Amino acid sequence: MTASIISGKKVSDEIRGSISDEVKELVSKNVVPGLAVVLVGEDAASQVYVRNKEKACHDLGFYSEVHRLPAETSEQQLLALVDTLNQQDTIDGILVQLPLPSHINEKSVINAISVHKDVDGFHPVNVGNLVIGDDSLLPCTPAGVIELIKRAGVELSGKHAVVIGRSNIVGKPVSLLLQRENATVTMCHSRTSNMAELARQADVLVVAIGRANFIDSSYVKPGAVVIDVGMNRLENGKLAGDVDFESVKEVSGPITPVPGGVGPMTITMLMKNTLTAAKRNHGLV
Ligand SMILES: Nc1nc(=O)c2c([nH]1)NC[C@@H]1CN(c3ccc(C(=O)N[C@@H](CCC(=O)O)C(=O)O)cc3)C=[N+]21
């Protein structure tokens, strides 16, 4: 029996609907949430994502600035722009698209973004607050993963969640958010020796390893929820997840597709963070 599909597009549209309503409310109080996205260089995938973010802003009534800088931009020039955006009252959220050209230190740039405008949730203070369980702007993809699981009607409390991948951007924060939902969390990574055996114990399997179609049905307990965070562009230009969707959907429980799963949620959570930052910046929460 083929698994049910968790549509990130559908969930995303529902959440964007409520964001749009909240923005109308804010605009009536002369507050327009503003997002600045900075793209350095011509990376094709980044151009797609930045265009998606810009479109989402326009669809939801946000003020949007996109700064497209040449690849040879110096770190100092980029830091100067970030500083300007930190001071700009019309901007509530700042996102500097990663990866950056190798001559620029990503940490320095992330640390330079005001904590209150860090709508990526990458700043160490936001990450620290996430770890200790204090209020913070949550990283978009991890927050989107949790939202998808919840909206699929899956109860996480007491369940065994297995996260494959331990990146700072996805794996680590997802494991923390799963713990916050009282799941029991196992973290697998490149040095895990019995990965398939551990993965098969999962009630909820979250995969974020960056290897196309790597996870097949041998990693999945029948009926387990599978969340595919993979975003791999194949030679033929198609997008593939980290999960071999065709084989896994025959054994899994609810499963997210790629595209149309976690991707749209990443953008939607970015919009949600920008809305939250705008309300905070204007003393409305
Ligand atoms: N500072 C920073 N913050 C990010 O959040 C960030 C980043 N840098 N660098 C790159 C990754 C990747 N990312 C995606 C956003 C949307 C889709 C998305 O909309 N995906 C669609 C398909 C889009 C397409 O057609 O390629 C989907 O999966 O349905 C994917 C990936 C955000 N990122």
PDBQT file of the ligand as one rigid body, heavy atoms in Angstrom, charges set to zero:
ROOT
HETATM    1  N1  LIG A 301      21.224  31.915   4.292  1.00  0.00    +0.000 N 
HETATM    2  C1  LIG A 301      20.595  30.875   3.707  1.00  0.00    +0.000 A 
HETATM    3  N2  LIG A 301      19.373  30.515   4.143  1.00  0.00    +0.000 NA
HETATM    4  C2  LIG A 301      18.690  29.475   3.542  1.00  0.00    +0.000 A 
HETATM    5  O1  LIG A 301      17.568  29.130   3.965  1.00  0.00    +0.000 OA
HETATM    6  C3  LIG A 301      19.286  28.812   2.445  1.00  0.00    +0.000 A 
HETATM    7  C4  LIG A 301      20.572  29.198   2.044  1.00  0.00    +0.000 A 
HETATM    8  N3  LIG A 301      21.199  30.243   2.665  1.00  0.00    +0.000 N 
HETATM    9  N4  LIG A 301      21.217  28.558   1.037  1.00  0.00    +0.000 N 
HETATM   10  C5  LIG A 301      20.579  27.487   0.320  1.00  0.00    +0.000 C 
HETATM   11  C6  LIG A 301      19.510  26.797   1.127  1.00  0.00    +0.000 C 
HETATM   12  C7  LIG A 301      18.528  26.005   0.292  1.00  0.00    +0.000 C 
HETATM   13  N5  LIG A 301      17.263  26.669   0.531  1.00  0.00    +0.000 N 
HETATM   14  C8  LIG A 301      16.098  26.320  -0.167  1.00  0.00    +0.000 A 
HETATM   15  C9  LIG A 301      15.005  27.168  -0.164  1.00  0.00    +0.000 A 
HETATM   16  C10 LIG A 301      13.876  26.834  -0.915  1.00  0.00    +0.000 A 
HETATM   17  C11 LIG A 301      13.855  25.685  -1.664  1.00  0.00    +0.000 A 
HETATM   18  C12 LIG A 301      12.667  25.375  -2.493  1.00  0.00    +0.000 C 
HETATM   19  O2  LIG A 301      11.775  26.201  -2.657  1.00  0.00    +0.000 OA
HETATM   20  N6  LIG A 301      12.613  24.139  -3.066  1.00  0.00    +0.000 N 
HETATM   21  C13 LIG A 301      11.521  23.736  -3.928  1.00  0.00    +0.000 C 
HETATM   22  C14 LIG A 301      12.023  23.531  -5.355  1.00  0.00    +0.000 C 
HETATM   23  C15 LIG A 301      12.710  24.763  -5.870  1.00  0.00    +0.000 C 
HETATM   24  C16 LIG A 301      13.343  24.434  -7.239  1.00  0.00    +0.000 C 
HETATM   25  O3  LIG A 301      12.545  24.308  -8.179  1.00  0.00    +0.000 OA
HETATM   26  O4  LIG A 301      14.560  24.253  -7.277  1.00  0.00    +0.000 OA
HETATM   27  C17 LIG A 301      10.941  22.406  -3.452  1.00  0.00    +0.000 C 
HETATM   28  O5  LIG A 301      11.712  21.640  -2.829  1.00  0.00    +0.000 OA
HETATM   29  O6  LIG A 301       9.756  22.167  -3.692  1.00  0.00    +0.000 OA
HETATM   30  C18 LIG A 301      14.935  24.836  -1.656  1.00  0.00    +0.000 A 
HETATM   31  C19 LIG A 301      16.065  25.161  -0.911  1.00  0.00    +0.000 A 
HETATM   32  C20 LIG A 301      17.399  27.686   1.397  1.00  0.00    +0.000 C 
HETATM   33  N7  LIG A 301      18.654  27.806   1.762  1.00  0.00    +0.000 N 
ENDROOT
TORSDOF 0
